[in-house]
Amino acid sequence: MAEIGAKGFATTVARHWNGDRQGYRDYLGLRRHEQQIESFVEREQARRLAAGEKIVCHELPVLSDPDELPF
């Protein structure tokens, strides 16, 4: 399994990241963080709906590289 994962990682880096292994790792870290936020929001919305609220909404920020401006 580890060999398959390593080959998949290497293929993705070569095809979509121009060989930038660290850039792809950084992207995966950002996605992991986004998924944690999404998981929290889903649990919080389910809790609020179970408590009787008819409509719930959360505004999520668009995460980008810390050096990028959000505009």
N, CA, C and O of each residue as an XYZ file, in Angstrom:
284
protein
N       0.821     -1.193      0.000
C       0.000      0.000      0.000
C       0.869      1.263      0.000
O       0.569      2.236     -0.692
N       1.939      1.232      0.778
C       2.816      2.397      0.838
C       3.449      2.679     -0.522
O       3.602      3.835     -0.914
N       3.811      1.624     -1.232
C       4.409      1.786     -2.557
C       3.397      2.395     -3.531
O       3.750      3.260     -4.333
N       2.145      1.945     -3.462
C       1.093      2.495     -4.325
C       0.886      3.978     -4.006
O       0.763      4.803     -4.912
N       0.849      4.310     -2.705
C       0.682      5.701     -2.299
C       1.825      6.574     -2.777
O       1.606      7.693     -3.240
N       3.040      6.071     -2.668
C       4.212      6.840     -3.111
C       4.176      7.073     -4.616
O       4.515      8.159     -5.086
N       3.765      6.055     -5.374
C       3.674      6.219     -6.824
C       2.575      7.220     -7.194
O       2.747      8.034     -8.101
N       1.447      7.150     -6.485
C       0.362      8.094     -6.739
C       0.772      9.518     -6.430
O       0.451     10.441     -7.178
N       1.481      9.696     -5.330
C       1.977     11.024     -4.957
C       2.929     11.547     -6.034
O       2.797     12.683     -6.490
N       3.880     10.716     -6.432
C       4.868     11.123     -7.434
C       4.203     11.455     -8.766
O       4.595     12.415     -9.430
N       3.207     10.677     -9.160
C       2.495     10.927    -10.413
C       1.734     12.240    -10.356
O       1.763     13.015    -11.312
N       1.050     12.500     -9.241
C       0.304     13.747     -9.086
C       1.236     14.946     -9.123
O       0.942     15.949     -9.773
N       2.355     14.844     -8.429
C       3.333     15.944     -8.421
C       3.851     16.198     -9.832
O       3.971     17.347    -10.255
N       4.153     15.141    -10.550
C       4.703     15.293    -11.902
C       3.669     15.874    -12.870
O       3.999     16.734    -13.687
N       2.420     15.406    -12.779
C       1.397     15.824    -13.742
C       0.812     17.199    -13.451
O       0.561     17.980    -14.369
N       0.598     17.493    -12.176
C      -0.177     18.685    -11.831
C       0.589     19.756    -11.065
O       0.095     20.873    -10.916
N       1.778     19.439    -10.580
C       2.525     20.392     -9.747
C       3.907     20.671    -10.292
O       4.747     21.222     -9.580
N       4.164     20.306    -11.526
C       5.459     20.565    -12.183
C       6.644     20.131    -11.329
O       7.675     20.803    -11.305
N       6.497     19.021    -10.634
C       7.588     18.487     -9.827
C       7.759     19.137     -8.464
O       8.694     18.795     -7.739
N       6.882     20.065     -8.094
C       6.994     20.795     -6.817
C       6.388     19.965     -5.678
O       5.218     20.129     -5.334
N       7.195     19.079     -5.106
C       6.724     18.191     -4.042
C       6.284     18.980     -2.807
O       5.251     18.670     -2.214
N       7.052     19.990     -2.416
C       6.704     20.769     -1.231
C       5.420     21.574     -1.460
O       4.595     21.702     -0.556
N       5.258     22.107     -2.654
C       4.037     22.837     -2.973
C       2.811     21.956     -2.845
O       1.781     22.394     -2.334
N       2.912     20.716     -3.303
C       1.788     19.777     -3.190
C       1.541     19.413     -1.730
O       0.390     19.307     -1.306
N       2.600     19.221     -0.966
C       2.435     18.940      0.469
C       1.746     20.106      1.170
O       0.866     19.898      2.004
N       2.142     21.326      0.836
C       1.501     22.505      1.423
C       0.016     22.551      1.080
O      -0.821     22.857      1.929
N      -0.299     22.241     -0.181
C      -1.695     22.210     -0.618
C      -2.482     21.164      0.176
O      -3.594     21.435      0.629
N      -1.913     19.982      0.344
C      -2.598     18.933      1.100
C      -2.828     19.355      2.545
O      -3.878     19.053      3.112
N      -1.875     20.040      3.146
C      -2.041     20.544      4.506
C      -3.174     21.547      4.594
O      -3.952     21.525      5.547
N      -3.274     22.425      3.608
C      -4.359     23.407      3.580
C      -5.700     22.704      3.428
O      -6.662     23.049      4.113
N      -5.769     21.733      2.546
C      -7.019     20.980      2.354
C      -7.411     20.257      3.646
O      -8.594     20.195      3.978
N      -6.446     19.717      4.369
C      -6.737     19.020      5.628
C      -7.368     20.004      6.613
O      -8.326     19.667      7.309
N      -6.829     21.211      6.665
C      -7.363     22.232      7.554
C      -8.786     22.615      7.131
O      -9.668     22.753      7.979
N      -9.010     22.787      5.831
C     -10.344     23.119      5.337
C     -11.346     22.020      5.685
O     -12.484     22.314      6.052
N     -10.933     20.761      5.573
C     -11.823     19.650      5.887
C     -12.177     19.624      7.373
O     -13.300     19.264      7.728
N     -11.249     19.996      8.238
C     -11.550     20.075      9.667
C     -12.588     21.154      9.937
O     -13.496     20.954     10.743
N     -12.460     22.292      9.272
C     -13.438     23.368      9.437
C     -14.806     22.904      8.942
O     -15.812     23.116      9.618
N     -14.851     22.276      7.771
C     -16.115     21.793      7.214
C     -16.772     20.785      8.150
O     -17.990     20.804      8.326
N     -15.984     19.917      8.744
C     -16.510     18.926      9.676
C     -17.129     19.600     10.898
O     -18.202     19.201     11.351
N     -16.457     20.615     11.428
C     -17.002     21.348     12.566
C     -18.328     22.002     12.194
O     -19.296     21.926     12.951
N     -18.371     22.643     11.030
C     -19.589     23.340     10.607
C     -20.736     22.350     10.449
O     -21.854     22.639     10.876
N     -20.492     21.203      9.853
C     -21.547     20.202      9.692
C     -22.089     19.747     11.041
O     -23.302     19.625     11.213
N     -21.201     19.496     11.999
C     -21.653     19.074     13.333
C     -22.447     20.182     14.017
O     -23.474     19.918     14.642
N     -21.972     21.424     13.898
C     -22.643     22.549     14.528
C     -24.017     22.788     13.901
O     -24.981     23.067     14.614
N     -24.112     22.683     12.592
C     -25.405     22.857     11.949
C     -26.370     21.751     12.346
O     -27.544     22.022     12.600
N     -25.902     20.519     12.403
C     -26.754     19.408     12.836
C     -27.227     19.618     14.270
O     -28.385     19.341     14.581
N     -26.354     20.101     15.144
C     -26.728     20.357     16.532
C     -27.816     21.419     16.613
O     -28.795     21.267     17.344
N     -27.635     22.496     15.856
C     -28.611     23.586     15.887
C     -29.955     23.161     15.307
O     -31.003     23.543     15.828
N     -29.932     22.371     14.227
C     -31.182     21.874     13.661
C     -31.891     20.938     14.631
O     -33.113     20.990     14.767
N     -31.126     20.081     15.307
C     -31.707     19.170     16.298
C     -32.302     19.936     17.476
O     -33.236     19.461     18.122
N     -31.763     21.118     17.753
C     -32.274     21.949     18.848
C     -33.528     22.724     18.442
O     -34.114     23.436     19.259
N     -33.938     22.585     17.179
C     -35.188     23.190     16.773
C     -35.093     24.373     15.835
O     -36.122     24.883     15.391
N     -33.896     24.824     15.520
C     -33.791     25.929     14.571
C     -34.246     25.444     13.201
O     -33.927     24.327     12.793
N     -34.983     26.276     12.502
C     -35.502     25.903     11.181
C     -34.476     26.120     10.077
O     -34.423     25.352      9.116
N     -33.669     27.152     10.209
C     -32.661     27.475      9.201
C     -31.355     27.793      9.921
O     -31.341     28.551     10.891
N     -30.272     27.218      9.447
C     -28.950     27.540      9.987
C     -28.016     27.851      8.827
O     -28.150     27.298      7.735
N     -27.081     28.731      9.079
C     -26.154     29.138      8.034
C     -24.820     29.512      8.674
O     -24.782     30.121      9.743
N     -23.752     29.149      8.023
C     -22.416     29.554      8.435
C     -21.688     30.091      7.229
O     -21.724     29.486      6.158
N     -21.040     31.199      7.387
C     -20.211     31.756      6.328
C     -18.784     31.288      6.574
O     -18.228     31.495      7.653
N     -18.205     30.662      5.572
C     -16.844     30.139      5.697
C     -15.881     31.002      4.900
O     -16.206     31.449      3.800
N     -14.698     31.237      5.452
C     -13.709     32.002      4.687
C     -13.116     31.147      3.579
O     -13.080     29.920      3.674
N     -12.661     31.799      2.546
C     -11.914     31.109      1.509
C     -10.465     31.110      1.971
O      -9.856     32.165      2.146
N      -9.931     29.933      2.162
C      -8.551     29.833      2.627
C      -7.614     29.856      1.429
O      -7.847     29.197      0.416
N      -6.586     30.605      1.571
C      -5.577     30.663      0.521
C      -4.210     30.748      1.187
O      -4.091     30.739      2.412
N      -3.221     30.829      0.379
C      -1.865     30.931      0.891
C      -1.745     32.179      1.773
O      -2.258     33.234      1.399
N      -1.089     32.092      2.921
C      -0.989     33.259      3.816
C      -0.399     34.502      3.158
O      -0.662     35.619      3.602
N       0.391     34.321      2.110
C       0.999     35.463      1.438
C       0.082     36.095      0.387
O       0.381     37.170     -0.134
N      -1.039     35.424      0.075
C      -1.946     35.945     -0.939
C      -2.938     36.908     -0.318
O      -3.370     36.712      0.818
N      -3.299     37.945     -1.052
C      -4.339     38.857     -0.607
C      -5.695     38.226     -0.918
O      -5.837     37.565     -1.946
N      -6.682     38.412     -0.066
C      -7.982     37.770     -0.295
C      -8.854     38.482     -1.322
O     -10.045     38.182     -1.414
N      -8.308     39.406     -2.091
C      -9.108     40.154     -3.055
C      -8.907     39.623     -4.453
O      -9.504     40.135     -5.400
